[in-house]
Amino acid sequence: MSAAVASRAAEPMPGDLMTGRQRLRLVLVLGSLIAVGPLTIDMYLPALPAIVDGFGTTSAAVQLTLTGTLVGMAVGQLLIGPLSDAVGRRRPLIAGTALHVLASVGCAVAPNVATLGVLRVVQGLGAAAAAVIAMAVIRDLFSGAAFARLLSRLLLVMGVAPILAPTLGSAVLRWTQWRGVFVALAVLGVLLVLVAGFGLRETLPPERRRRGGLRPTVGLYGLLLRDRTFVGLVLVAGLAMAALFAYVAGSSFVLQEQYGLDEQEFGLAFGAGAFGLIAATQGNVRLLRRHSPQRILVTALAVGTGAGLALLGFAATGIGGLPAVLASLWVVLAAAGLAIPNAPALALAGHGEAAGTASALLGAAQFGIGALAAPLVGVLGTGAAAMALVVAGCMVAAQVVLHLVVRPARLAAPEVPVVAVATH
C-alpha cells in the first residue's frame, strides 16, 4: 500500500464518528424517504386489474404504467445525481419529493391510461431523488463493508414498504376506487417533504462539491463507464433488481388471475416474499462480519440462479402448484436481498469522490433494466411461465456478467481495496 493510500486508510470516514443513536436516526430518516419508491411501485399493484376494467384497456397497457415509473426513476437519477454533487443533497431531495406529490395528485384524476402513464413517469422522476440521494448520503459518511452494513440496515426500513404497500393498497381499495391509492401517495409525499426538510442535515460540504455543467457531468459519466469492474457490478445490481421487478410486474396477474387469490390474499403472499428479502438483507449484516462482500455476492447469485431455474421448471410444468412457485420465488428474492447491498458497496468503493453521480448511474441501471423487464413479462403473457422466464433469465444474466465481466478473482485482488476503503 502506498503512503498516500495508507494515509487515507488511517483517516476515519465521517460516519465512523457517529454514535449508535445517530446512526439509527440516519437509517430511520433515509429509510422513510427512500420508501417512497417502493410504495409508488407496489401500492397500486392490487388495483391493476381494476385499472384495466376502469379504462377498458389491456393488461399490457396498464403494465406500461409501471414501466413508466421505472423509466422516470432511471432518468431522474441520472439528472439528480450530478446535481446533488454540485449543489448538495438536501435541496434536490426536497424538490424531487415535492414533484412526486404533484404527480400523485395528477394520477388520481387521470382521464385515461395514456395520461396515467405519463404522470407515472413524472412520479418516478420525483421518487428518484430519494433513491439516489439516500445512497449518496450513506457514501458521504461510510464506505466499503461499513457502507454495505448501513445499506442493509436501510433496506430493513425500506423493506417494510414492499410488505405494507400491497396490503395498504388493498385496504384503500376496500373503501374507495383505485384513484384513492394515488391520493394516499400524495398525502404520504407531503409528510416526507417535512421529514426531508427537518430530519436530514447536509452531508456534502461546499469544498467537496463539483462544478456543475454538461461537460464535466458527461466527462464524469465517461470516466465511470471506462471502469470495467464498476460497469460489471452496476449490471449485476441492475439484473438482480430486474428479477424483482419482473416479479412485481407479473405477480398481481399470476397470483390473482391464474391462481385465484383475492386482493387481500395477494397482499399477504406478496408481503411474505418481501419478508424473505428483508430477512436476507439483515442476515447480510451478520455475514459481513465473517465474509467479504464479494464472497457473499458470488454465493447469493449462484443460489438465486438455481432457484430461478427451478421456478421456471415449476411454472412451465405445473409440478407442485402454487406452493412450489412461491417457494422458489421467495428463494430468488432472498438471494437478491443479499446481492443488492453488496454489489453497490463494491461498485462505489473506489468512487467516493463522485458518490452522487456514481450512485445515479447505479440506480439508473437498476431501474432502467427493471423497466425493460416489466413490459417483457406483459409481452410474453400474464401466466406464471412468462414471469418465471424473465425472473430466471435475469438471474442467469447476472451470473454471466459477474463471471465474464467483473471476474470475482479480480474483484478480490488487492487492486480493489474494499477493506482499505472501509477504513479511510
BATORDO-634628 format. One line per 5 residues: number of its first residue (from 1); for each residue x, y, z of N, C-alpha, C. Coordinates in steps of 0.05 Angstrom, whole numbers, plus 5000, padded with zeros to 4 digits. Layout:
<rs>
NUM> X/Y/Z/X/Y/Z/X/Y/Z ~ ...
</rs>
This chain:
<rs>
1> 5017/4976/5000/5000/5000/5000/5018/5025/5000 ~ 5012/5044/4983/5028/5069/4981/5024/5086/5005 ~ 5042/5106/5009/5040/5124/5032/5014/5139/5031 ~ 5006/5148/5006/4981/5163/5004/4957/5147/5011 ~ 4956/5122/5001/4934/5104/5008/4933/5098/5038
6> 4957/5094/5049/4959/5088/5077/4949/5111/5094 ~ 4956/5136/5085/4946/5160/5099/4916/5162/5098 ~ 4904/5156/5074/4875/5157/5072/4862/5135/5088 ~ 4875/5112/5089/4863/5089/5104/4862/5095/5134 ~ 4882/5113/5143/4883/5119/5172/4862/5140/5179
11> 4852/5155/5159/4833/5176/5164/4805/5165/5166 ~ 4791/5169/5188/4764/5158/5191/4744/5172/5173 ~ 4724/5157/5164/4701/5169/5150/4684/5184/5170 ~ 4668/5204/5161/4651/5218/5180/4632/5200/5195 ~ 4622/5180/5182/4603/5162/5195/4616/5145/5217
16> 4643/5141/5216/4656/5126/5237/4655/5141/5264 ~ 4651/5167/5263/4650/5183/5287/4622/5186/5299 ~ 4602/5175/5285/4574/5177/5294/4569/5157/5316 ~ 4552/5165/5335/4543/5146/5356/4522/5127/5345 ~ 4517/5106/5360/4496/5087/5352/4469/5100/5349
21> 4462/5119/5366/4437/5133/5365/4435/5150/5339 ~ 4458/5163/5333/4458/5179/5308/4455/5162/5283 ~ 4468/5139/5283/4465/5121/5260/4437/5111/5257 ~ 4424/5104/5280/4396/5095/5279/4378/5117/5268 ~ 4382/5141/5277/4366/5163/5267/4370/5167/5237
26> 4395/5165/5228/4400/5168/5200/4386/5147/5184 ~ 4387/5122/5193/4374/5100/5179/4344/5104/5178 ~ 4332/5113/5200/4303/5117/5200/4295/5140/5182 ~ 4310/5162/5181/4303/5184/5164/4306/5176/5135 ~ 4329/5165/5127/4334/5157/5100/4315/5135/5091
31> 4309/5116/5110/4291/5095/5103/4263/5105/5098 ~ 4253/5124/5114/4227/5135/5109/4225/5149/5082 ~ 4247/5163/5075/4247/5177/5049/4249/5158/5026 ~ 4267/5139/5027/4271/5121/5004/4248/5102/5001 ~ 4231/5099/5021/4207/5082/5019/4187/5092/4999
36> 4189/5118/4991/4170/5129/4972/4172/5114/4945 ~ 4196/5104/4938/4199/5089/4913/4184/5063/4913 ~ 4190/5045/4933/4175/5020/4934/4144/5024/4937 ~ 4136/5044/4953/4108/5049/4956/4095/5058/4929 ~ 4109/5075/4914/4099/5084/4889/4096/5060/4869
41> 4115/5042/4870/4115/5019/4852/4094/4998/4860 ~ 4093/4992/4886/4078/4969/4896/4050/4974/4906 ~ 4044/4999/4914/4019/5003/4928/3995/5000/4910 ~ 3998/5005/4884/3975/5003/4866/3974/4976/4852 ~ 3992/4957/4859/3991/4931/4846/3964/4916/4849
46> 3952/4916/4873/3926/4902/4874/3904/4915/4856 ~ 3909/4940/4848/3889/4954/4832/3893/4951/4802 ~ 3914/4937/4794/3919/4935/4765/3896/4923/4750 ~ 3884/4901/4759/3860/4891/4744/3837/4911/4744 ~ 3834/4926/4766/3812/4946/4767/3818/4969/4747
51> 3843/4976/4744/3850/4997/4725/3845/4988/4696 ~ 3851/4963/4691/3845/4951/4665/3816/4954/4659 ~ 3799/4946/4678/3770/4948/4674/3760/4977/4672 ~ 3772/4994/4690/3762/5022/4691/3768/5037/4666 ~ 3790/5032/4653/3797/5046/4628/3789/5031/4603
56> 3780/5006/4607/3772/4989/4584/3796/4983/4566 ~ 3819/4978/4578/3844/4974/4563/3855/4946/4568 ~ 3880/4941/4561/3892/4915/4564/3911/4914/4588 ~ 3917/4890/4597/3936/4887/4619/3964/4897/4611 ~ 3972/4893/4586/3998/4902/4576/4000/4932/4578
61> 3978/4946/4570/3978/4975/4571/3981/4985/4600 ~ 3967/4972/4618/3969/4981/4646/3996/4974/4658 ~ 4008/4952/4650/4035/4946/4659/4055/4967/4650 ~ 4049/4980/4627/4067/5001/4618/4067/5025/4637 ~ 4046/5029/4653/4046/5050/4673/4067/5044/4695
66> 4071/5018/4701/4093/5010/4719/4120/5016/4706 ~ 4122/5009/4680/4147/5014/4665/4153/5044/4665 ~ 4132/5060/4662/4136/5089/4663/4149/5099/4688 ~ 4140/5088/4711/4151/5095/4736/4181/5088/4738 ~ 4188/5064/4728/4215/5055/4729/4233/5072/4710
71> 4222/5079/4687/4237/5097/4669/4242/5124/4682 ~ 4221/5135/4694/4224/5160/4708/4245/5159/4730 ~ 4246/5137/4745/4266/5134/4766/4294/5132/4755 ~ 4296/5118/4732/4323/5115/4719/4333/5141/4709 ~ 4316/5155/4693/4325/5181/4682/4329/5202/4704
76> 4311/5202/4723/4313/5221/4745/4339/5219/4760 ~ 4348/5194/4765/4373/5191/4779/4397/5201/4764 ~ 4397/5197/4737/4419/5208/4721/4420/5238/4722 ~ 4398/5251/4726/4397/5280/4727/4403/5290/4756 ~ 4391/5277/4775/4393/5287/4803/4420/5280/4815
81> 4432/5257/4808/4458/5250/4819/4479/5271/4815 ~ 4485/5279/4790/4505/5300/4786/4497/5327/4799 ~ 4471/5333/4798/4461/5358/4811/4467/5358/4841 ~ 4464/5335/4854/4469/5334/4882/4499/5336/4888 ~ 4516/5327/4870/4545/5330/4873/4553/5360/4870
86> 4536/5375/4857/4543/5403/4852/4531/5422/4873 ~ 4507/5417/4882/4493/5436/4900/4488/5425/4927 ~ 4494/5400/4932/4489/5388/4958/4465/5369/4956 ~ 4460/5355/4978/4440/5334/4978/4411/5343/4984 ~ 4408/5362/5002/4381/5368/5013/4363/5381/4993
91> 4372/5401/4978/4354/5415/4960/4343/5398/4938 ~ 4359/5382/4924/4347/5364/4904/4328/5344/4916 ~ 4334/5335/4941/4316/5315/4954/4289/5327/4959 ~ 4288/5351/4970/4262/5364/4977/4247/5371/4951 ~ 4261/5381/4931/4247/5388/4906/4236/5363/4892
96> 4251/5341/4892/4241/5317/4879/4217/5305/4893 ~ 4218/5305/4920/4195/5295/4935/4170/5312/4930 ~ 4173/5338/4928/4151/5355/4922/4139/5350/4895 ~ 4157/5344/4875/4147/5337/4848/4131/5311/4849 ~ 4140/5292/4866/4125/5267/4868/4097/5272/4879
101> 4094/5291/4897/4067/5297/4908/4049/5308/4886 ~ 4059/5326/4870/4043/5338/4848/4035/5316/4828 ~ 4054/5299/4821/4047/5277/4802/4027/5258/4813 ~ 4028/5252/4839/4008/5234/4852/3980/5246/4850 ~ 3978/5272/4854/3952/5285/4851/3942/5282/4823
106> 3960/5286/4803/3952/5283/4775/3943/5255/4769 ~ 3957/5235/4779/3949/5207/4775/3921/5202/4785 ~ 3914/5214/4807/3888/5210/4820/3865/5219/4802 ~ 3870/5238/4784/3849/5249/4767/3854/5243/4738 ~ 3872/5225/4731/3879/5219/4703/3854/5209/4688
111> 3849/5220/4664/3825/5213/4649/3828/5187/4632 ~ 3852/5179/4627/3857/5155/4610/3883/5143/4617 ~ 3888/5119/4606/3912/5104/4613/3937/5117/4602 ~ 3936/5132/4580/3959/5145/4569/3968/5168/4588 ~ 3949/5183/4597/3955/5205/4616/3967/5193/4642
116> 3955/5172/4651/3965/5159/4675/3994/5150/4671 ~ 4000/5139/4648/4027/5130/4642/4047/5153/4643 ~ 4040/5176/4631/4058/5199/4631/4062/5209/4660 ~ 4041/5211/4675/4043/5220/4703/4059/5201/4720 ~ 4058/5175/4713/4074/5156/4728/4104/5160/4722
121> 4110/5169/4698/4138/5176/4692/4147/5199/4710 ~ 4130/5219/4713/4136/5242/4730/4139/5234/4759 ~ 4121/5216/4768/4123/5205/4795/4151/5192/4799 ~ 4160/5177/4779/4186/5164/4781/4208/5184/4783 ~ 4206/5206/4767/4226/5227/4769/4229/5238/4797
126> 4206/5243/4809/4206/5253/4837/4217/5233/4857 ~ 4209/5208/4854/4218/5187/4873/4248/5182/4870 ~ 4259/5188/4846/4288/5183/4841/4305/5200/4860 ~ 4296/5223/4868/4312/5240/4885/4318/5225/4911 ~ 4298/5213/4923/4303/5199/4948/4321/5175/4944
131> 4317/5161/4922/4333/5136/4917/4362/5142/4914 ~ 4369/5162/4897/4398/5167/4892/4411/5182/4915 ~ 4397/5201/4927/4409/5217/4948/4413/5201/4974 ~ 4395/5183/4980/4399/5166/5003/4425/5150/5000 ~ 4429/5139/4977/4454/5124/4972/4478/5142/4974
136> 4476/5166/4963/4499/5185/4963/4505/5194/4992 ~ 4484/5198/5008/4488/5207/5035/4503/5185/5051 ~ 4495/5160/5047/4509/5138/5061/4539/5137/5052 ~ 4543/5141/5025/4570/5141/5015/4586/5165/5024 ~ 4573/5188/5029/4587/5211/5041/4598/5204/5068
141> 4584/5187/5082/4591/5182/5110/4606/5155/5115 ~ 4602/5136/5097/4613/5109/5101/4624/5099/5074 ~ 4639/5077/5075/4648/5063/5051/4654/5034/5056 ~ 4657/5019/5034/4665/4991/5037/4645/4974/5053 ~ 4655/4957/5070/4638/4939/5086/4620/4955/5104
146> 4629/4978/5115/4612/4994/5132/4588/5005/5115 ~ 4593/5012/5090/4572/5021/5072/4552/4999/5069 ~ 4562/4974/5064/4543/4951/5059/4527/4946/5084 ~ 4539/4948/5108/4523/4943/5132/4502/4964/5136 ~ 4509/4990/5131/4488/5011/5134/4467/5009/5113
151> 4474/5001/5089/4454/4997/5068/4436/4974/5075 ~ 4446/4953/5087/4430/4931/5095/4410/4940/5117 ~ 4419/4957/5135/4401/4968/5155/4380/4985/5143 ~ 4388/5001/5123/4369/5018/5109/4348/5001/5094 ~ 4357/4979/5082/4339/4961/5068/4318/4948/5087
156> 4326/4946/5113/4306/4936/5133/4283/4955/5135 ~ 4290/4981/5136/4269/5002/5139/4253/5004/5113 ~ 4267/5006/5090/4253/5009/5065/4239/4983/5057 ~ 4249/4961/5068/4236/4935/5061/4208/4932/5073 ~ 4202/4948/5093/4175/4947/5104/4155/4957/5083
161> 4164/4975/5066/4147/4987/5046/4135/4966/5026 ~ 4152/4948/5014/4140/4928/4997/4121/4909/5012 ~ 4126/4904/5037/4108/4887/5053/4081/4900/5057 ~ 4083/4926/5065/4058/4940/5071/4043/4951/5047 ~ 4059/4957/5025/4046/4971/5003/4022/4957/4991
166> 4025/4931/4982/4001/4918/4971/3978/4915/4991 ~ 3986/4911/5017/3965/4909/5037/3952/4936/5041 ~ 3967/4957/5042/3956/4984/5044/3938/4990/5020 ~ 3948/4983/4996/3932/4987/4972/3906/4972/4973 ~ 3907/4947/4982/3883/4931/4985/3863/4944/5004
171> 3874/4955/5027/3857/4968/5046/3844/4993/5035 ~ 3859/5008/5019/3848/5032/5006/3825/5024/4987 ~ 3830/5002/4972/3810/4993/4953/3784/4983/4966 ~ 3786/4976/4991/3761/4968/5005/3743/4991/5011 ~ 3755/5015/5011/3739/5039/5018/3735/5058/4995
176> 3750/5055/4974/3748/5073/4951/3757/5059/4926 ~ 3758/5073/4904/3768/5062/4879/3798/5065/4877 ~ 3809/5055/4854/3838/5055/4851/3850/5083/4853 ~ 3835/5104/4846/3846/5131/4847/3853/5139/4875 ~ 3840/5127/4895/3846/5133/4923/3874/5125/4931
181> 3886/5106/4917/3913/5097/4922/3932/5121/4917 ~ 3928/5136/4896/3945/5158/4889/3941/5182/4908 ~ 3916/5185/4918/3911/5206/4938/3928/5199/4963 ~ 3928/5174/4971/3944/5166/4994/3973/5171/4990 ~ 3983/5166/4966/4012/5171/4960/4018/5201/4961
186> 3999/5218/4953/4003/5247/4954/4005/5256/4983 ~ 3988/5246/5000/3989/5253/5029/4015/5244/5041 ~ 4023/5219/5034/4049/5209/5044/4072/5227/5035 ~ 4071/5236/5010/4092/5253/4999/4095/5279/5015 ~ 4072/5291/5022/4073/5315/5038/4088/5311/5065
191> 4082/5288/5077/4095/5282/5103/4125/5278/5098 ~ 4133/5266/5076/4161/5261/5071/4176/5287/5064 ~ 4163/5306/5052/4176/5332/5048/4183/5344/5075 ~ 4166/5342/5094/4171/5352/5121/4194/5337/5134 ~ 4195/5310/5130/4217/5294/5141/4243/5303/5129
196> 4244/5307/5103/4269/5315/5089/4277/5343/5099 ~ 4258/5361/5102/4264/5388/5110/4275/5391/5138 ~ 4265/5375/5156/4272/5378/5184/4289/5356/5196 ~ 4291/5333/5181/4305/5310/5193/4331/5303/5182 ~ 4340/5317/5160/4365/5309/5147/4383/5333/5144
201> 4407/5332/5155/4427/5353/5151/4442/5349/5125 ~ 4456/5370/5116/4472/5368/5092/4497/5351/5098 ~ 4503/5332/5081/4527/5314/5085/4549/5320/5065 ~ 4544/5338/5046/4565/5344/5026/4574/5373/5030 ~ 4596/5378/5043/4605/5406/5048/4612/5420/5022
206> 4611/5446/5021/4617/5461/4997/4644/5455/4984 ~ 4664/5450/5000/4691/5445/4989/4693/5418/4974 ~ 4673/5400/4978/4674/5375/4964/4655/5374/4941 ~ 4641/5395/4935/4622/5396/4913/4636/5400/4887 ~ 4624/5388/4866/4635/5390/4839/4623/5414/4824
211> 4638/5425/4806/4626/5447/4790/4606/5435/4771 ~ 4583/5449/4768/4562/5439/4750/4569/5444/4721 ~ 4550/5436/4704/4554/5439/4675/4553/5413/4661 ~ 4546/5414/4635/4542/5390/4620/4569/5375/4615 ~ 4590/5390/4607/4615/5377/4600/4627/5362/4623
216> 4629/5373/4648/4640/5358/4670/4624/5333/4677 ~ 4597/5336/4674/4580/5313/4680/4584/5291/4660 ~ 4584/5298/4635/4588/5277/4614/4616/5264/4618 ~ 4636/5281/4624/4663/5270/4628/4664/5251/4651 ~ 4650/5258/4673/4650/5240/4696/4636/5214/4690
221> 4613/5215/4676/4600/5191/4668/4618/5174/4650 ~ 4632/5187/4632/4651/5172/4615/4673/5159/4631 ~ 4683/5172/4652/4704/5160/4669/4693/5136/4683 ~ 4669/5138/4694/4657/5115/4707/4652/5091/4688 ~ 4643/5097/4664/4637/5076/4645/4662/5062/4634
226> 4685/5075/4638/4710/5062/4630/4721/5043/4651 ~ 4709/5043/4675/4717/5026/4696/4702/4999/4693 ~ 4716/4979/4683/4703/4953/4676/4690/4941/4701 ~ 4704/4941/4724/4693/4929/4748/4667/4944/4757 ~ 4668/4970/4756/4645/4986/4764/4621/4979/4745
231> 4626/4980/4719/4604/4974/4700/4593/4946/4704 ~ 4610/4927/4708/4601/4899/4712/4584/4897/4737 ~ 4592/4910/4759/4577/4909/4784/4550/4924/4781 ~ 4551/4946/4766/4526/4960/4760/4506/4943/4745 ~ 4516/4928/4726/4498/4910/4711/4488/4887/4728
236> 4505/4876/4746/4497/4855/4764/4475/4865/4782 ~ 4479/4889/4794/4458/4900/4811/4432/4906/4796 ~ 4435/4915/4771/4411/4921/4755/4396/4896/4747 ~ 4410/4875/4741/4397/4849/4733/4383/4837/4758 ~ 4396/4838/4781/4384/4828/4805/4358/4843/4811
241> 4359/4870/4808/4335/4886/4812/4314/4880/4791 ~ 4323/4875/4766/4304/4868/4745/4288/4843/4751 ~ 4301/4823/4763/4287/4799/4771/4265/4806/4791 ~ 4270/4825/4809/4249/4833/4828/4226/4847/4813 ~ 4233/4865/4794/4213/4880/4780/4196/4862/4762
246> 4209/4841/4751/4193/4822/4735/4172/4808/4753 ~ 4180/4802/4777/4161/4790/4796/4139/4810/4804 ~ 4147/4835/4808/4128/4856/4815/4108/4860/4793 ~ 4118/4861/4768/4100/4866/4745/4081/4844/4740 ~ 4090/4819/4744/4073/4796/4737/4057/4785/4760
251> 4065/4790/4785/4053/4775/4808/4024/4781/4811 ~ 4015/4806/4807/3987/4812/4811/3969/4795/4793 ~ 3976/4793/4767/3960/4777/4748/3964/4747/4753 ~ 3988/4738/4758/3993/4710/4762/3978/4700/4787 ~ 3981/4714/4809/3970/4704/4834/3940/4708/4836
256> 3930/4730/4824/3901/4735/4826/3885/4721/4804 ~ 3895/4722/4780/3880/4711/4757/3886/4682/4752 ~ 3911/4674/4753/3917/4646/4748/3912/4628/4771 ~ 3920/4638/4796/3918/4621/4819/3894/4628/4837 ~ 3879/4649/4829/3853/4654/4842/3854/4668/4869
261> 3877/4680/4877/3878/4694/4903/3862/4720/4901 ~ 3849/4728/4923/3835/4754/4923/3855/4776/4930 ~ 3846/4801/4931/3865/4823/4936/3879/4821/4962 ~ 3865/4813/4983/3878/4811/5010/3897/4787/5010 ~ 3890/4765/4998/3908/4742/4997/3933/4748/4981
266> 3929/4763/4960/3953/4772/4944/3971/4789/4961 ~ 3960/4807/4976/3976/4824/4993/3993/4808/5013 ~ 3981/4787/5024/3996/4770/5043/4018/4755/5029 ~ 4012/4744/5006/4032/4728/4991/4055/4746/4983 ~ 4049/4770/4973/4069/4789/4964/4086/4797/4988
271> 4073/4802/5011/4087/4810/5035/4106/4789/5045 ~ 4097/4764/5043/4115/4742/5051/4141/4741/5036 ~ 4139/4746/5009/4163/4747/4993/4181/4770/5002 ~ 4169/4794/5007/4185/4817/5015/4198/4811/5043 ~ 4184/4796/5060/4195/4789/5086/4221/4773/5082
276> 4220/4754/5063/4244/4738/5058/4267/4756/5048 ~ 4261/4776/5031/4282/4794/5022/4294/4810/5045 ~ 4276/4819/5063/4286/4834/5086/4303/4817/5104 ~ 4294/4792/5109/4310/4774/5126/4338/4770/5115 ~ 4340/4768/5088/4366/4764/5076/4383/4789/5079
281> 4371/4813/5075/4388/4837/5078/4398/4840/5107 ~ 4382/4832/5127/4392/4834/5154/4411/4811/5161 ~ 4408/4788/5149/4428/4767/5152/4454/4775/5139 ~ 4453/4793/5119/4477/4803/5106/4495/4818/5126 ~ 4483/4832/5145/4499/4847/5165/4516/4827/5181
286> 4504/4805/5189/4519/4785/5204/4540/4771/5187 ~ 4533/4765/5162/4551/4752/5144/4576/4769/5139 ~ 4572/4795/5137/4595/4813/5132/4615/4813/5154 ~ 4608/4803/5178/4627/4802/5200/4647/4779/5195 ~ 4640/4760/5179/4657/4736/5174/4666/4733/5145
291> 4651/4745/5127/4657/4741/5098/4658/4768/5084 ~ 4673/4768/5062/4676/4793/5046/4651/4797/5029 ~ 4646/4823/5022/4622/4828/5005/4623/4812/4978 ~ 4647/4809/4967/4648/4795/4941/4641/4765/4944 ~ 4649/4753/4966/4642/4725/4970/4612/4721/4974
296> 4600/4739/4989/4571/4738/4993/4556/4741/4966 ~ 4566/4760/4950/4553/4766/4924/4555/4741/4906 ~ 4578/4729/4904/4581/4705/4887/4563/4683/4896 ~ 4562/4678/4922/4545/4656/4932/4515/4662/4928 ~ 4507/4686/4933/4479/4694/4931/4469/4691/4902
301> 4486/4699/4883/4478/4697/4855/4476/4668/4846 ~ 4494/4651/4856/4493/4622/4849/4467/4610/4859 ~ 4460/4616/4884/4435/4606/4896/4411/4617/4881 ~ 4411/4643/4875/4389/4655/4861/4384/4645/4833 ~ 4406/4639/4820/4404/4628/4793/4391/4600/4794
306> 4400/4584/4813/4388/4557/4815/4359/4558/4822 ~ 4351/4577/4840/4323/4579/4847/4307/4590/4824 ~ 4319/4608/4808/4304/4619/4785/4298/4598/4764 ~ 4318/4580/4759/4314/4558/4740/4293/4539/4751 ~ 4293/4534/4777/4273/4516/4790/4245/4528/4787
311> 4243/4555/4791/4218/4569/4787/4207/4565/4759 ~ 4225/4568/4739/4217/4565/4712/4206/4536/4707 ~ 4219/4516/4718/4210/4489/4715/4183/4484/4728 ~ 4179/4495/4752/4153/4491/4765/4131/4506/4751 ~ 4136/4530/4741/4116/4546/4728/4108/4533/4701
316> 4128/4523/4687/4123/4512/4660/4109/4485/4661 ~ 4114/4469/4681/4103/4442/4682/4079/4440/4701 ~ 4076/4459/4719/4054/4458/4738/4059/4440/4762 ~ 4083/4427/4763/4090/4410/4785/4092/4426/4811 ~ 4079/4416/4831/4080/4430/4857/4060/4452/4860
321> 4047/4461/4839/4027/4482/4840/4037/4508/4852 ~ 4019/4523/4864/4026/4549/4875/4047/4547/4897 ~ 4046/4528/4916/4067/4527/4936/4096/4525/4925 ~ 4100/4509/4904/4126/4507/4892/4135/4533/4879 ~ 4116/4546/4865/4122/4571/4852/4130/4592/4873
326> 4114/4594/4894/4120/4614/4915/4146/4608/4929 ~ 4152/4583/4936/4176/4576/4950/4201/4583/4934 ~ 4201/4576/4908/4224/4583/4891/4227/4613/4887 ~ 4204/4627/4885/4205/4656/4882/4217/4669/4907 ~ 4210/4659/4930/4220/4670/4955/4250/4666/4958
331> 4260/4643/4948/4289/4639/4949/4303/4659/4930 ~ 4292/4664/4907/4303/4684/4889/4303/4712/4903 ~ 4282/4719/4916/4280/4745/4929/4301/4747/4952 ~ 4305/4725/4967/4325/4725/4988/4353/4728/4976 ~ 4358/4714/4954/4385/4717/4941/4389/4745/4932
336> 4368/4758/4921/4371/4786/4912/4375/4804/4936 ~ 4363/4797/4959/4367/4812/4983/4396/4812/4993 ~ 4411/4791/4986/4440/4791/4992/4456/4805/4970 ~ 4448/4802/4945/4464/4814/4923/4461/4844/4922 ~ 4437/4854/4927/4432/4883/4922/4448/4901/4941
341> 4453/4895/4967/4470/4913/4982/4500/4910/4976 ~ 4509/4886/4969/4537/4882/4965/4548/4891/4938 ~ 4532/4888/4917/4542/4897/4891/4546/4928/4891 ~ 4527/4944/4901/4533/4973/4902/4556/4980/4920 ~ 4559/4966/4943/4582/4972/4961/4608/4968/4947
346> 4610/4946/4932/4635/4941/4916/4638/4961/4894 ~ 4617/4968/4880/4618/4986/4857/4626/5014/4866 ~ 4616/5023/4889/4621/5051/4898/4647/5054/4914 ~ 4660/5031/4921/4683/5032/4939/4705/5050/4928 ~ 4709/5051/4902/4731/5067/4891/4722/5094/4880
351> 4697/5102/4886/4686/5127/4873/4673/5145/4894 ~ 4685/5147/4917/4673/5164/4938/4674/5193/4930 ~ 4693/5201/4912/4695/5229/4904/4672/5238/4886 ~ 4656/5219/4876/4633/5226/4859/4610/5208/4867 ~ 4604/5207/4893/4584/5188/4903/4557/5193/4890
356> 4549/5219/4887/4523/5224/4875/4520/5214/4847 ~ 4540/5221/4830/4540/5213/4802/4542/5182/4799 ~ 4560/5170/4815/4563/5141/4813/4537/5127/4823 ~ 4525/5137/4844/4500/5126/4854/4478/5129/4834 ~ 4478/5152/4820/4458/5157/4799/4460/5136/4777
361> 4485/5131/4768/4489/5112/4746/4481/5084/4756 ~ 4487/5078/4780/4479/5052/4792/4449/5049/4793 ~ 4436/5070/4804/4407/5069/4807/4393/5069/4780 ~ 4404/5085/4761/4392/5086/4734/4393/5058/4721 ~ 4415/5044/4725/4417/5017/4713/4397/4998/4726
366> 4394/5000/4753/4376/4983/4767/4347/4987/4757 ~ 4338/5012/4756/4311/5017/4748/4308/5016/4718 ~ 4329/5023/4703/4327/5021/4673/4324/4993/4664 ~ 4341/4975/4674/4339/4947/4667/4312/4936/4677 ~ 4304/4945/4701/4278/4936/4711/4255/4945/4693
371> 4258/4969/4682/4238/4980/4664/4235/4963/4638 ~ 4257/4950/4630/4256/4932/4607/4243/4905/4615 ~ 4248/4896/4640/4238/4870/4649/4208/4871/4652 ~ 4197/4893/4663/4168/4894/4669/4151/4890/4644 ~ 4155/4906/4622/4138/4902/4599/4143/4875/4585
376> 4167/4865/4588/4174/4839/4576/4155/4817/4587 ~ 4150/4819/4613/4131/4800/4625/4104/4803/4612 ~ 4095/4828/4607/4069/4832/4595/4068/4822/4566 ~ 4090/4826/4551/4091/4817/4523/4089/4786/4522 ~ 4103/4773/4540/4104/4743/4540/4078/4731/4549
381> 4062/4747/4565/4037/4737/4575/4034/4742/4604 ~ 4010/4736/4615/4005/4742/4643/4006/4717/4660 ~ 4016/4695/4649/4017/4670/4664/4043/4667/4680 ~ 4044/4647/4697/4068/4643/4714/4093/4637/4698 ~ 4089/4622/4676/4113/4615/4660/4126/4639/4648
386> 4111/4659/4639/4123/4683/4628/4138/4698/4649 ~ 4126/4702/4673/4140/4715/4694/4166/4700/4702 ~ 4163/4674/4705/4186/4657/4713/4209/4659/4693 ~ 4202/4660/4667/4222/4661/4646/4239/4686/4649 ~ 4226/4709/4654/4241/4734/4657/4257/4734/4683
391> 4245/4725/4705/4260/4724/4731/4285/4707/4728 ~ 4281/4683/4717/4304/4664/4714/4325/4676/4695 ~ 4316/4688/4673/4334/4700/4654/4351/4722/4666 ~ 4339/4738/4682/4354/4760/4695/4375/4749/4714 ~ 4369/4728/4729/4388/4716/4748/4411/4703/4733
396> 4405/4689/4711/4425/4676/4695/4444/4697/4683 ~ 4432/4719/4673/4448/4740/4661/4466/4753/4681 ~ 4456/4757/4706/4473/4769/4727/4496/4751/4733 ~ 4491/4725/4733/4513/4706/4738/4534/4707/4716 ~ 4525/4709/4691/4544/4710/4669/4561/4736/4670
401> 4548/4758/4676/4562/4784/4677/4583/4783/4700 ~ 4575/4772/4723/4593/4770/4746/4619/4756/4738 ~ 4616/4733/4724/4640/4717/4719/4655/4725/4694 ~ 4642/4737/4675/4656/4744/4650/4665/4773/4649 ~ 4651/4791/4663/4658/4819/4663/4672/4828/4689
406> 4659/4823/4711/4671/4830/4737/4694/4812/4744 ~ 4690/4786/4741/4710/4766/4747/4717/4767/4777 ~ 4703/4751/4793/4707/4751/4822/4736/4749/4831 ~ 4752/4734/4817/4781/4732/4825/4794/4759/4824 ~ 4788/4776/4804/4799/4802/4802/4787/4821/4824
411> 4762/4816/4829/4748/4833/4849/4761/4830/4876 ~ 4770/4806/4882/4782/4801/4909/4811/4809/4910 ~ 4822/4817/4887/4851/4823/4887/4857/4849/4901 ~ 4882/4854/4909/4889/4878/4924/4883/4904/4910 ~ 4882/4904/4883/4877/4930/4870/4848/4940/4873
416> 4830/4923/4885/4803/4933/4892/4801/4934/4922 ~ 4811/4955/4935/4815/4955/4963/4790/4961/4979 ~ 4771/4942/4979/4746/4947/4993/4750/4950/5023 ~ 4767/4933/5035/4772/4934/5063/4787/4959/5070 ~ 4807/4967/5054/4822/4991/5059/4804/5015/5057
421> 4787/5016/5037/4770/5039/5034/4750/5041/5057 ~ 4743/5018/5068/4723/5019/5090/4734/5033/5114 ~ 4760/5036/5116/4772/5049/5140/4785/5076/5134 ~ 4782/5086/5108/4796/5111/5102/4780/5135/5109
</rs>
